Amino acid sequence: MNTFRTRLMFALSLIILVVLSALGLLVGSLVNDINMEQTIERIQNETSLMVSQINELSDSGSIEQYVDQVSGELNLRVTVIDETGSVLAESNIEQVSEQDDNYLSREEIVHAEDFTHSAVRISETLNEEMLYYALPISGEVEGYVRTSLNIDHLREASMQLWLFLGLSFTAAMIIIMILVYRVSQQLTRPIYELTEMSRQLARGNYKARAYDDTSDELGQLARSVNVLAYNLDKMTRRYKRQQDRLEALIDHMGSGLVFINGHGQINLTNKMGMAIYKDQKDYEGLYYEKIAEPTLVAFIQDVFMSEEHQRSQISFTQRSPQQYYEVYGTPITNSHGELQGVVIVLHDITNLKRLEQARKDFVANVSHELKTPVTSLKGFAETLLDGSHEEEAIRLQFLHIIEKESSRLQELIEDLLELSRIEHHSFELNVMPLELSEVTNEVVHLLEEKANDKEITIHLSSEGSTMMDGDIARIKQVLINLITNAIVYTQQGGKVCVKTIEKAEEVAIVVQDNGIGIDEESLPRIFERFYRVDRARSRNSGGTGLGLAIVKHLVEAQHGRIDVNSIVGKGTSFTITLPKKPN
């Protein structure tokens, strides 16, 4: 593994090995040289001493005796040679062969005059490695004194020395390697920790820390990196908070937001802006491929082409129900005026359009509702003025019609004023404790005569205690409207059920009939002003078309809710749920 620790240990090991090897070679060579020099110096001194003694001897017998004596004492092989090369005396005469009768050609004899030259070679007579040294003699006998010494002990000592050095240096190498490993581990551990910490930081883990309490450079580096990690963590958390806030702001703003870059790619969209795409799960791509509405695509193209601020109202015809948006398009340019993209902001004005349409419908309906009785009043009044008043029968008939239309007009105006009062912010309820089942009974008894006229049976029932706090008059008004409608839209001989039910924190009133029912298209609109399911029957019954609108507003004023279920031909069921203790 090519790690820093491995490279460090390898480099240190190689340096130590080279140094120890060189030191071992130097020490071994130096010791061997010292031993050899000491041996040479010894043999030179002893040979010089023998030469001085031999120079004083006159005959060969005394020389041979002296040689034997000295050889034994000094453990040397001593050879005395005359000037012709013949051996005059030899300490080991039995080892002298016939071919050794002339020594003048030997290296040590040839260089005897140098006084410092010695020779090392394998002895031909002894077959051993010997150290040779020779000096000339000049006295009664002319020739040379040659001494030789077996140096096998030097070789053995050298081998022991090399073995000792090898073992010593090997042991030293092992100890040093252990120390190097410990030191390298101690030195590289902070580096590994810093490396791992850097990896964690690169992965986004800014909580990672390196621990080193030393005061050296590595300790300072570890503390600096820890400070860096802390600052990165702090900056990241701050950036994350800002990003979350920005995303929350963009996602929860009341308008749709779309950012399209200079290449036409959709880069950013908030939740409100998702409504414009063909596939809300896959909206990234070119805007003209992802946006469902052609008119919006054309609007964005205009912004790109003109590079100017644009504003328009767009109807999304591809959706049901139809939606309306106020669209703003703004080009984004850099400091050099180059187009970088387009920001599209969409304000949903569907409710405003619906309110505007409802206002138009309300004005049209009010005009229509008022026009009918006013036209009748004006027509019959003109007829009477034209002379019909003289005939009593016609006069009475016309006056009854005028009285009826006037009452209808009065009811319409009173309902409009009532609805206006309920919708006004100053409208207040007269809340008091009441028993809902008793209030229901009173209303049912009030409408029994009307039900009997159509032979309609009203079934009244109650479950549990229906005590609550509420406005009795307004609750009666709600029940009267609902039960009256049930009677009106139920056929002759039908049935109407009125039931009060106790719930945990609420009470419910159910008004159910088996009348003509309401179709699915009309259900969402029955609480609109002047909306009638059966216009002919409603007008014939004297209804103004404002009853259910008043009911809804009164129920909501008491923090309740109203639900309706209906099947055409089988009947309708209204369920009002009111809290026992309104806030």
Buried (B, 14 or more C-beta within 10 A) or exposed (E): EEEEBEEBBEEBBEEBBEEBEEEBEEBBEEBBEEBBEEBBEBBBEBBBEBBEBBBEBEEBEBBBEBBBEBBEEBEBBBBBBBEEBEBBBBBBEEEBEEEBEEBBEBBBBBBBEEEEBBBBEEBEBEEEBBBBBBBBBEEBBEBBBBBBBBBEEBEEBBEEBBEEBEEEBEEBBEEBBEEBBEBBEEBBEBBBBBBEBBEBBEEEEBEBEBEBEEEEEBBEBBBEBBEBBEEEBEEEEEEEEEEEEEEEEBEEBEBBBBBBBBEBBBEBBBEBBBBBBEEEEEBEBEBBEBBBBEBBBEBBBEBBEEEEEBEBEBBBEBEEEEBBBBBBBBBBEEEEEEBEBBBBBBBBBBEEBBEEEBEEBBEEBBEEBBEBBEEBBEBBBEBBEEEBBEEEEBBEEBBEBBEEBEEBBEBBEEBBEBBEEBEEEEEEBEBEEBBBBEBBBEBBEBBEEBBEEEEBEBEBEBEEEBBBBBBBEBBBBBBBBBBBBBBBBBEEEBBBBBBBBBBEEBBBBBBBBBBBBBEEEBBEEBBBBBBBBBEEEBBEBEBBBBBBBBBBBBBEBBBBBBEBEBEEEEBBBBBBBBBBEBE
